[in-house]
C-alpha cells in the first residue's frame, strides 16, 4: 500500500468518474436544448403535448440524478462498486467506510 493510498477510490476510477460527469453535462445541455426547442415549437403552434414535454423533462431529471450520484462519489472518494450499490439503493456499501 502506497503512502497516500486510502484503499478507496483509485486514480483510474476518479478519472472515469470525471469523464462520465463531463459526458452527463453534455447530455444535459443537449436534452435541455431539445426541451426548449420542443416547448417553443409547441407554443408557436398554440398546443402543448404534456406527455412529450414530461418525457423530455424526465430524461433531464434522470441525467441530473446520475450526475449527483457521480459528484457524490467524487466528493466522498467512493469506488465504482460503492456507486453501483448506491444506484441500486443499497446504502450499506458506502456507509461501511
C-alpha positions in Angstrom: 0.0 0.0 0.0 1.4 3.4 -1.0 2.0 6.3 1.3 -1.2 8.2 0.1 -3.4 5.2 -0.7 -6.6 5.1 1.4 -7.8 1.8 -0.1 -10.8 3.6 -1.6 -11.2 5.2 -5.0 -8.3 4.7 -7.5 -7.0 7.4 -9.7 -8.3 5.5 -12.7 -11.8 5.4 -11.1 -11.6 9.1 -10.3 -10.7 9.9 -13.9 -13.5 7.7 -15.2 -16.0 9.4 -12.9 -14.8 12.9 -14.0 -15.0 11.9 -17.7 -18.5 10.5 -17.2 -19.6 13.6 -15.3 -18.5 15.7 -18.3 -20.4 13.4 -20.7 -23.5 13.8 -18.5 -23.1 17.6 -18.5 -23.0 17.5 -22.3 -26.1 15.2 -22.4 -27.9 17.5 -20.0 -27.2 20.6 -22.1 -28.4 18.7 -25.3 -31.6 17.5 -23.6 -32.4 20.9 -22.1 -31.9 22.5 -25.5 -34.2 19.9 -27.1 -36.8 20.6 -24.3 -36.6 24.3 -25.0 -36.9 23.7 -28.8 -39.9 21.5 -28.3 -41.6 24.0 -26.0 -41.1 26.9 -28.4 -42.3 24.8 -31.2 -45.5 23.8 -29.3 -46.0 27.4 -28.2 -45.9 28.7 -31.7 -48.4 26.1 -32.7 -50.6 27.0 -29.8 -50.9 23.5 -28.4 -48.9 21.6 -25.9 -48.3 17.8 -25.7 -47.9 17.3 -22.0 -46.8 13.7 -22.4 -43.9 14.6 -24.8 -42.8 17.5 -22.5 -43.0 15.3 -19.5 -40.9 12.6 -21.1 -38.2 15.1 -22.2 -38.1 16.7 -18.7 -37.9 13.2 -17.2 -34.8 12.5 -19.2 -33.2 15.7 -17.9 -34.1 14.6 -14.3 -32.5 11.2 -14.8 -29.3 12.8 -16.0 -29.3 15.1 -13.0 -29.8 12.2 -10.6 -26.9 10.3 -12.2 -24.7 13.4 -12.2 -25.5 14.0 -8.5 -24.5 10.4 -7.7 -21.2 10.7 -9.6 -20.4 14.0 -7.9 -21.1 12.4 -4.5 -18.8 9.6 -5.4 -16.0 12.1 -6.3 -16.6 14.1 -3.1 -16.6 11.1 -0.8 -14.0 9.1 -2.6 -16.3 6.2 -3.3 -15.3 3.3 -5.5 -17.3 2.4 -8.7 -18.6 -0.6 -6.8 -19.9 1.6 -4.0 -21.5 3.9 -6.5 -23.2 0.9 -8.2 -24.6 -0.1 -4.8 -25.9 3.4 -4.2 -27.5 3.5 -7.6 -29.3 0.2 -6.8 -30.4 1.6 -3.4 -28.1 -0.5 -1.3 -26.5 2.1 1.0 -24.6 -0.5 3.1 -21.6 -0.4 0.8 -21.0 3.3 1.2 -21.9 3.5 4.9 -19.4 0.9 5.9 -16.5 3.2 5.0 
